[in-house]
Amino acid sequence: MQIIVDIGNTDAVFGLYNLTTWQYIWRTPARLDEPTQSYERRLRLWLLEVGISLSSIETTVLSSVVPDLTPTMRTMLAELFGFEPVVVGPDIYPLLPIQIIRPHEIGADLVANALAAYTRYRRTCTVVDFGTALTFTTVSGTGKLLGVAIAPGLKTAIRSLFANTAQLPEVPIEVPSSALGTSTTHAIQAGVVLGYEGLVRSLVGRIQAELNGDCIAVATGGLSGRIPSLHDVFTDVVPSLTLDGIRLIGELVTASQKTVSQK
């Protein structure tokens, strides 16, 4: 069994993978002010609740886009399971079957998305990740990471309005029945949610045009299902795609380490 950890700017996601499937996926806020023991207690409790012993975990893999949280999580995983986790970062990218541009600049989650898409589809693909940021990562069918586009995520946009205006409330992410908002809540939903539908359609269309139409689009991320009207844009919607990529990175690194130790 494997524990796969994806630390984002909003949430920390923990996945328990066994053989060929995700058995459990847990999510908790990613907080800089929480001590290592808090995350350890939470993970212990989750595993206890589903009857999984610590000794049954053979591999742990950590991906983080929050540098200040990376050491905390790395220490927690090492102490809890008794071995060091694989940490996704530029040092291990040469072991991957994809070509990464500017490896010290690109987020670990985007590398994971690119690897997962390349492994799953083996054709040029844009991964649209609906998270704290809305990211578009395009990887070719030969494994070359062609480029990335980044916009504020849905929740980020709504929270920005709430934080920077005097009278606009924070509203749920729901598709309104009309673009003509008749209340403050519906007006924000029309502007942000329907506006983001147009943003995604436009940017995916532009990427596909630049690649002469030879590019599919796939959605992932915690908010990937919040705009159902976008699903015709995507060949696939895979909420666990980032975790899949992190897991694949861990498996490639572990296999490489075993090969080295056998020589």
N, C-alpha and C positions, 0 to 999 in steps of 0.2 A: 504494500500500500504506500501511497505517496501523499504528502501534504504539500500543496502548492499555494503560495501566498502572493497576492497582488496588492501592493500598497499604492493607492491612488491619493489624490489631493483631498478627496472627500471621505472615501471609505477604504477600509482594509478588508479584502476578500480572501477567505480561506477555503480551499477546495480539498476534499478527500477523494482521491482517485484510486480505483482498484481494478486492475486488469484492463478492461476496455471501457469503463464508464465512470462518470462522476457520481459517487454515491451520495455525497452531501456537499452543499456549498453554503458557507456562513458569511455574513457580512456584519461589520461593526464600524463605527466612526473611526477614522484615522486621526488621532489626537496627539499632538506633540507634547502635551503636558501629562500624559499618562505614563506611569512607570512600567518597566518591563514586566513586573509581577502581574499587572492588570491583564495584559494580553495573555500571559501564561495561564492565569486562572481561567480566563474565558475559553481558551483552547482546550484545557484539561476538561472543563465542564462539558463542552460540546462533544468531545470524544467519549466521555463517560456516559452521556445521555444516549448515545447510539451504540454503546457497548464495544468500543474500539480501544484496545490496550495500546499504551505508548510503545511497547516492544514490537508491535505489528507494523509500525511505520518504518519503512526501509530507506526512503529518500525524502528530503525536503528541498524545495526550490523557492527562492525569494526573488521577487521583482519589485522594485520600488522607484517611484518618481518623486519621493520625498526624502532627500538626502539625510535630513536630521532624524528621520525615523529608521533608516536602514540599519545602523548599528544596534538599536534597541531590538528590532525584530531578529536580527542575525544572532545576537546574544541569547535571546529568548529561545529560539529554535535549537541552538546548539546545546544549551543547558537542559532543555526539556527532553530532547531525544538522544543526547549523548554523542552527536556527531555534527560536523559543520554542514550547513546547507549550501547548495549551489546558489550563488548570488549572480543574477543576470547583470552583465556590464560589459564594457568594451574589451576587457581582457579575454573574454571567452568568445567574442563574436567571430574570430577567425576559424573556430570549430564548426560554425554553422554553414549550411549549404546555400546561403544567400549572401549577396554582396551588399554591404551597408555603406551608404554615403555618410561622411562626417560622424563616425561612430561615437565620438565624445560629446556630440550635441544631441543626438536623437534619444528620445525617451525609451526606456526598457520596454514599456508596454507596446510601443509602436513596432519595435523589433519583434516582439512576440506575435503581434497581429500579422506582420508580414510573413513570418515563418509559418504560422498556422495556415494562412491563406495559400501560400506556396505549396505546402505539404498536402493540403486538402484538395486543391483545384488544379494545380499544375498548368495554370494559364494566367494571363495578365488579369489582375484583380485589384479593385479598390476596396479597402476595408473602411467602412464608416463606423466610427466608435462613438456612441452616444454616452459620454461620461461628463466629468467636470468640464473638460474641453470637448468640443466636437471635432474629431480628427478624421482626416482622409489620408490613408496610407496606401500607396499604390506599389505593387510588386509585379514584376514581369513573369512570364511563364518559364523563364530560364533562371529565375531567382534573384534578379537585380532589383534592388529597392529604387524605384524611379523617382519618388518624391513624396512630400507630405504637405497637406494644407491643414491649418488649425484655426478654429473659431471658438468663441466662448460657447460652453455647453448650455442646454436649455435651462437647467436650474441656475447656472451662473448668471445668465441673462436676467432671469426673473428676480434673483436676489440682488443683482446690481440695481435694478429699478427700485426695489424696496429700500435698499440701503442709501441710495443717493437722491431720493425724492421725498418730499415732505408728506404727501398724501396718497401715495400709491402703495397698496398692501402687497404682501407676498401671497401668491395664489397657487393653487394646484396646477400641475401640468396636465391639462385636459384639452381635447380638441373641441372648440366651440362650434355651435350649429351654424354660425354666420360670421363673416368677416366684418360685419357691422355690429360692433359691440354696443349693447344697450345698458351695460353696467360697467363699473370699473373693472371687476373681475373678468368679465367677458371681453372687455376692450384689451386688457393685457394678454389674455389667452389668444385673441385674434392676432395681435401684433407679434407676439413671440412664437406661439406654437404654429400658427398658419404661416408666419413669416419664415420660420425654420424649415417648413415643408418646401417653400420656394427656394431657400438657400441650398438645401440638400439636392433638390432636383437640378438646379442650375449648375452647381459645382460638379456633381457627378456627370452631368451632360457635357460640361466643358472638358473634363478629364477624358471622357470617352472620345470626344471629338478630336482632341490633341493626339489620341492614340488610334485614330482612324476607325473607331468603333470596336476595336479588338480589346475589349475590357469589360468584365462583369463587375458588379458591385455587390458587396455583402455587408450586412449590418451586424453590429455587436454592441455590447455595453448594457448597463443596467436600464437605460431609458430607450433601448432600441425598439421596444414595442409600443411606445407612447403615442406615435403618430401612425396609426394603421394605414392611412391613405398613402403612405410612402412605400408600402410593401411591394407595389408593382415596380419600383425602381430597383429592387434587390433580387438577385438570383437566390439568395439564402439569407435567413436571419438566424444567427448562432450566438446567443447570449454568452456562452462560455468560451468563445473563440480566443480571447486573450489568455485565459487560464490554460487552454489547450496549447497555445504557443509557448507559455512559460514551462509547461510540463515537457514539451518536446525539446526545449533548450536543455532542461535538466537531464533528460535521457541521453541526448547527444554528448553532453559534457561527461556524464557518468561512464558512458561507453568508451569515450576517449581516455579517461583516467584508467579504466580497467585494461585497455590495450597497452598503455604505457607501463603499468605495473607488471604486466606479463612478459615484457621484453627483458 
